[in-house]
Amino acid sequence: MSKKLNPYYCVYVVETDKYIENNWDKISVYIGMSRYKPNERFLQHRDGQKPYKKRHGKPLKLIDEFTVERIGNKILANDIERLVWFKLFNSQEYKPVQRYAPSLQGRSEYLDDYPNYPS
């Protein structure tokens, strides 16, 4: 597995076992942002190399339909990450394990107004 960071960012979604553990009726998902390729980042989560918080559950699989790659900068990647979180938060099928939309350290203002995006 390559340890080299890409020059661009990606947003990815990982199915976790939290919904199985808690008998939820929606699939639990973790939404993340990285400069590693989505598959590499998933393997890092799964293998404990760069894990997310254990309270999010064990990573089961990457959900490709929500993957966004080749994002030019960190702020845009965070906006897309938040957009995906809002979409899944309002979904009938998925439940994000993060209670709040992902924030970026040092950032205090967010777009979060997606007029051209259906909820």
Secondary structure, DSSP 4 states (H G I P E B T S, - for coil): ---PPPSSEEEEEEEETHHHHHT-SSEEEEEEEESS-HHHHHHHHHHTSS---GGG--EEEE-GGG-EEEE-SHHHHHHHHHHHHHHHHT-SSEEESSSS----TT--------TTS--
